[in-house]
Amino acid sequence: MERLETGKLFKRWRRAEEYHEAGVQFMRREYDGQSRHSLLDIRFINGVMEIPCLPVDESSESVFKNLLALEQMDYRFGNDISAYVTFMSQIMDTPADATLLVEKGIIVHMLDSDEEVSALFTRLTKQLTIRFDLKYYLKPLCHKLEAHYQNRLNRWIAWLWHNHFVNPWLALAAFAAVVVLVCTIVQTIYTVLPFVKPA
């Protein structure tokens, strides 16, 4: 398995909700009409993960199975689809994870529920093996994501935001409390200063 700089072994990607709770923002990757784009073109920059929109319907499972079989049969095709499917399967490990990606517009499906989307990717990876110790195109993304997740400051700020700043009134009250605290400190300094340095 791939050993990260933190000294922990990387075995799998975390769930989308876990990343979200650590401050990762999921966004649908937008393209203009002039630049070429790919479904595999996932980016993670400054705490924002941009994933291209993935339409899912009844035929998606067979399409992915055929692409995966092609990669598994001939190494010359690489392992990009295998890495992508493994990544999507692991970040959508539960229906709640799939719901998060649907809400962000990353997954657009015509299935009965978000749970079916999660189950579809779980089925795709049943017979799929990807070796994390070998080269695959999402490896740099894996390192950046794990470093962001392991950062305690990122998780603390995300916890604060999710639990206290969702309501605008709570955010305003917290801002007012900070202003009062700063004013109190400044007032205390100006009160004590004449006694420390008499004229």
Contacts in CASP RR format, 6 or more apart in sequence:
PFRMAT RR
TARGET T0000
AUTHOR 0000-0000-0000
METHOD contacts of the structure
MODEL  1
MERLETGKLFKRWRRAEEYHEAGVQFMRREYDGQSRHSLLDIRFINGVME
IPCLPVDESSESVFKNLLALEQMDYRFGNDISAYVTFMSQIMDTPADATL
LVEKGIIVHMLDSDEEVSALFTRLTKQLTIRFDLKYYLKPLCHKLEAHYQ
NRLNRWIAWLWHNHFVNPWLALAAFAAVVVLVCTIVQTIYTVLPFVKPA
1 9 0 8 1.000
1 10 0 8 1.000
1 11 0 8 1.000
1 132 0 8 1.000
1 133 0 8 1.000
2 9 0 8 1.000
2 10 0 8 1.000
2 132 0 8 1.000
2 133 0 8 1.000
2 139 0 8 1.000
2 142 0 8 1.000
3 9 0 8 1.000
3 10 0 8 1.000
4 10 0 8 1.000
4 143 0 8 1.000
4 146 0 8 1.000
4 147 0 8 1.000
5 143 0 8 1.000
5 147 0 8 1.000
6 146 0 8 1.000
6 147 0 8 1.000
6 150 0 8 1.000
8 146 0 8 1.000
8 150 0 8 1.000
10 132 0 8 1.000
10 142 0 8 1.000
10 146 0 8 1.000
11 132 0 8 1.000
12 90 0 8 1.000
13 86 0 8 1.000
13 87 0 8 1.000
13 90 0 8 1.000
13 91 0 8 1.000
13 142 0 8 1.000
13 145 0 8 1.000
14 90 0 8 1.000
14 91 0 8 1.000
14 145 0 8 1.000
14 149 0 8 1.000
15 90 0 8 1.000
15 91 0 8 1.000
15 92 0 8 1.000
15 93 0 8 1.000
15 94 0 8 1.000
15 97 0 8 1.000
16 26 0 8 1.000
16 91 0 8 1.000
16 92 0 8 1.000
16 97 0 8 1.000
16 100 0 8 1.000
16 101 0 8 1.000
17 94 0 8 1.000
17 96 0 8 1.000
17 97 0 8 1.000
17 100 0 8 1.000
18 149 0 8 1.000
19 26 0 8 1.000
19 49 0 8 1.000
19 91 0 8 1.000
19 145 0 8 1.000
19 148 0 8 1.000
19 149 0 8 1.000
20 26 0 8 1.000
20 100 0 8 1.000
20 158 0 8 1.000
21 155 0 8 1.000
21 158 0 8 1.000
21 159 0 8 1.000
21 162 0 8 1.000
22 148 0 8 1.000
22 149 0 8 1.000
22 151 0 8 1.000
22 154 0 8 1.000
22 155 0 8 1.000
22 158 0 8 1.000
23 47 0 8 1.000
23 148 0 8 1.000
23 154 0 8 1.000
23 155 0 8 1.000
23 157 0 8 1.000
23 158 0 8 1.000
23 161 0 8 1.000
24 44 0 8 1.000
24 47 0 8 1.000
24 48 0 8 1.000
24 49 0 8 1.000
24 145 0 8 1.000
24 148 0 8 1.000
24 149 0 8 1.000
25 47 0 8 1.000
25 48 0 8 1.000
25 49 0 8 1.000
26 49 0 8 1.000
26 51 0 8 1.000
26 100 0 8 1.000
26 101 0 8 1.000
26 104 0 8 1.000
26 106 0 8 1.000
27 48 0 8 1.000
27 49 0 8 1.000
27 50 0 8 1.000
27 51 0 8 1.000
27 104 0 8 1.000
27 106 0 8 1.000
28 50 0 8 1.000
28 51 0 8 1.000
28 52 0 8 1.000
28 53 0 8 1.000
28 104 0 8 1.000
28 105 0 8 1.000
28 106 0 8 1.000
29 37 0 8 1.000
29 41 0 8 1.000
29 42 0 8 1.000
29 43 0 8 1.000
29 50 0 8 1.000
29 51 0 8 1.000
29 52 0 8 1.000
29 53 0 8 1.000
31 37 0 8 1.000
31 52 0 8 1.000
37 52 0 8 1.000
38 52 0 8 1.000
39 52 0 8 1.000
39 54 0 8 1.000
39 84 0 8 1.000
40 52 0 8 1.000
40 80 0 8 1.000
40 81 0 8 1.000
40 84 0 8 1.000
40 137 0 8 1.000
41 52 0 8 1.000
42 49 0 8 1.000
42 50 0 8 1.000
42 51 0 8 1.000
42 52 0 8 1.000
42 84 0 8 1.000
42 87 0 8 1.000
42 138 0 8 1.000
42 141 0 8 1.000
43 49 0 8 1.000
43 50 0 8 1.000
43 141 0 8 1.000
44 50 0 8 1.000
44 141 0 8 1.000
44 144 0 8 1.000
44 145 0 8 1.000
44 148 0 8 1.000
47 148 0 8 1.000
47 154 0 8 1.000
49 145 0 8 1.000
51 101 0 8 1.000
51 106 0 8 1.000
52 106 0 8 1.000
53 105 0 8 1.000
53 106 0 8 1.000
53 107 0 8 1.000
53 108 0 8 1.000
54 88 0 8 1.000
54 106 0 8 1.000
54 107 0 8 1.000
54 108 0 8 1.000
55 108 0 8 1.000
55 109 0 8 1.000
55 110 0 8 1.000
56 107 0 8 1.000
56 108 0 8 1.000
56 109 0 8 1.000
56 110 0 8 1.000
56 111 0 8 1.000
56 117 0 8 1.000
56 120 0 8 1.000
57 109 0 8 1.000
57 110 0 8 1.000
57 111 0 8 1.000
58 110 0 8 1.000
58 111 0 8 1.000
60 120 0 8 1.000
61 120 0 8 1.000
61 123 0 8 1.000
61 124 0 8 1.000
64 81 0 8 1.000
64 85 0 8 1.000
64 124 0 8 1.000
65 124 0 8 1.000
67 81 0 8 1.000
68 81 0 8 1.000
68 82 0 8 1.000
68 85 0 8 1.000
68 124 0 8 1.000
68 128 0 8 1.000
70 77 0 8 1.000
71 77 0 8 1.000
71 78 0 8 1.000
71 79 0 8 1.000
71 80 0 8 1.000
71 81 0 8 1.000
71 82 0 8 1.000
72 82 0 8 1.000
72 128 0 8 1.000
79 130 0 8 1.000
79 134 0 8 1.000
79 136 0 8 1.000
80 136 0 8 1.000
80 137 0 8 1.000
82 128 0 8 1.000
82 130 0 8 1.000
82 136 0 8 1.000
83 130 0 8 1.000
83 136 0 8 1.000
83 137 0 8 1.000
83 138 0 8 1.000
84 138 0 8 1.000
85 121 0 8 1.000
85 124 0 8 1.000
85 125 0 8 1.000
85 128 0 8 1.000
86 125 0 8 1.000
86 128 0 8 1.000
86 130 0 8 1.000
87 138 0 8 1.000
88 121 0 8 1.000
89 121 0 8 1.000
89 122 0 8 1.000
89 124 0 8 1.000
89 125 0 8 1.000
91 97 0 8 1.000
91 101 0 8 1.000
92 98 0 8 1.000
92 101 0 8 1.000
92 107 0 8 1.000
92 117 0 8 1.000
92 118 0 8 1.000
92 121 0 8 1.000
93 118 0 8 1.000
93 122 0 8 1.000
94 118 0 8 1.000
95 113 0 8 1.000
95 114 0 8 1.000
95 115 0 8 1.000
95 118 0 8 1.000
97 118 0 8 1.000
98 107 0 8 1.000
98 114 0 8 1.000
98 115 0 8 1.000
98 117 0 8 1.000
98 118 0 8 1.000
99 114 0 8 1.000
101 107 0 8 1.000
102 108 0 8 1.000
102 109 0 8 1.000
102 114 0 8 1.000
102 117 0 8 1.000
107 114 0 8 1.000
107 117 0 8 1.000
109 116 0 8 1.000
109 117 0 8 1.000
111 117 0 8 1.000
111 120 0 8 1.000
130 136 0 8 1.000
132 139 0 8 1.000
132 142 0 8 1.000
148 154 0 8 1.000
149 155 0 8 1.000
164 170 0 8 1.000
164 171 0 8 1.000
164 174 0 8 1.000
165 171 0 8 1.000
165 174 0 8 1.000
END
